[in-house]
Amino acid sequence: MSASPIAALVLLAAAIQAPVPDNAFEPVGRMATFDFDVRDGYFREWNRKIECPVNALRVTVHFTRYGKPATPYRPGVNAWLYSGDGAALRSERIGFHAMAFRPPFLVAMTTGDSKQSWTRVTFTRQTGESGWFSFELHWLPDGTAIGSAGGQTGTVNMHAVPQRIHLLGFSGAGEMWIQLGYIPSKARNDVCRPVA
């Protein structure tokens, strides 16, 4: 690790506690940590079933080793939301890819289904120049997913309520700090609210 342990903790605390405008993120459960250290072209996965009241995810990533350009797989992190399976599968992804096999990371959101009809939104600015970055993913009852990273926001719609979260770290090594949460929704069909 290039930064001292104290400096790393300060960066982590600042990234996790950084306010995201226009929402009231309420943590649900304890923060999880996830380490990955994989060969080029391979990935390691963290996944959870989505249960009420969870409708949001905050993640801080620290990338510590980057794969080599010998493979076409850029080092990075993906956060997937899935609904259904087989022919009824719908998914949404926010992805961070080190296009030059070093920071910064290109940020893009995609959504699609098992028929491979995909919609893509690419953020205008890259993020994670220091190897650290944070992002938030929030979804609504109609399947709209809002991703935020580096002061930018993107929106896609998977047209289904997400049932599973999958986080992937690939072609390199790093750490993730993961906090599931709830963001109040004004939607009438928001049946997944915390119990007071």
N, C-alpha and C positions, 0 to 999 in steps of 0.2 A: 504494500500500500504506500503510495507516494506521500500522502498527507499524514501528519501525526494523528494518533487516536483521538486526542482532544479536538484538533481541528476538524476531523471527520465527524465527530459527534455534534459540533457546533453547526457545521454545514447541514447535517441531517435534520437537526432540530429546526433550523431556519426553513428548510425546504418543506418539512411536514406541516409546520405551523403557518406557512405563508397563506394569507387569506386569499380565497378565490372569490371574486366579486359576485354579488347577487345570489348567494345561496347560504344556507345555514347547515353545513355538514355536521351531522351528529354521528360520532363513532358508534359502531355496533360491534361488540366483542373486543378481544384483545388484538393488538397489532401482531402481524405474522412477519417472520423473516424468511427469506428464500435465497439460497446461494446457488449459483450455477457455474460450472467450469467444464466446458465441453469442447471437443475437437471441432475444427472447421467443418461446416455443413451439418452439424448435429445440434440438438437442443435438449434442454431439461425443462420440465413442465410442473407448474403448481396449479391445482384446480380445486374448485369448490362448487357445490350446488348453491344456487341463490335461494334464500329463504327470507320470508318477511321478517323485519321490515327493510332489508337491504335493497337499496336502489342506487348505490354509488360506491365508488372505489377510488382511493387515493394511494398512489405508489410513488416512492422515491427510489431511484436507481443509481447505483455507483458501478460503472464499468471499469474493470481493472486490467483486462487483457483483451486484445483484439485479434481476430483471425487474420490469416494472410490472404493476399489476393490470388492464391493458387486455386481457390474455389470460387464459384459465382455467388456464394452465400455471404452476404454482408453481415457483419456482427450487429446484433441488436436485440430488441425486446418487442414482443407482441402481447397485447391484451385482447383476448377474444371473448365475446358474448355469444352464447349459442342458445337456440330454441329448437325443439323438435329433434328428429334424427331421420336417417334414410332419405327418402324422397321429400319429406317435409322439413328438412333441415334449413334453418335460416341462421345467418351469422353476421356479426359486426366485429371489426377489428380496428384498433388504433395501434399503429406500428412505428417503431423508431429504428432507423437503419443507418449505420455508419458507412455511407456510400464510398468513402475513400479509405475504408478499413482503419479509420481513426476518427475522433470527434471532428466536427459536430454530427448530429443525427438528423436525417430527414424525417419529418413527421407526416404521416398520412392516415386517413381513416377510409375504410372500405366496408361495404355491406353487400350481401348477396345471398343466394340460395343454392340448393343442390344442383340446379340446372346451370350453374356458373354464370348467371346474369349479375354482374357486379357494378356497383357505383363507387367512385373514388373521389375523395376530397383531399388535396395535398395542401398542407400549411405553407404559407409564403416564406416563413423564416425557419431555419434549422435551430436546434437546441442542444444543450449538453456539451458545450465547448470544453468544459473542464472534466468531462467524464461523468458528471453528476447531472441528473435532471429529475423533475417531478411531473406527474400528470394526474389528472382526475378524469374519471369516466362516470357519467350519470345517465340513467335511462328512465324513460317515462312509461306509463302503462300501455301506450299505443306502440311501443317499440322504438320510439325516437331515442337515439343515443347522442349525447353531447360530450365531446372530448375537449379537454383544456390542457395546454402545455406551453410553456414559454410565453405567456401572455396572449396566446392565440386560442381561438375556439373553433371547432368544426362540428357539424351536425349531419348525421345520416339517419335513415329509418329502416329497420329490419322488419317492420310490420308484424312483429310478434313480441310477446313479453319474454325477455331473456330468462333462461332456466339455469345456465351454468356459466361460470367464469373460468377461463384458462389463461394463465400467464406463461409465456415462453421466453427463456433466455437462450440465445443461440450464437454459434461461431465465436466463442470467447468466454470470458469469465467476469463475474460481477456479483453484486448483492442487490436484493430488493427488500424494501420495507413496505408492507401491504396493510392498509387499513380499510376494512369494509365499513360502510356507513349508510345513513339515511338522509336524504334531502327532501324537505316537505314539498309536496306537489300541489298545484292548484287544480289539477285534473279531477273531474268528477268521478272518473273510474279508478282513482287511486285507492284500491282496497287493501293496500299493503302498508298500513301506517303502524307506527309503534303503539303499543298498549301503554296508556298513562298509568 
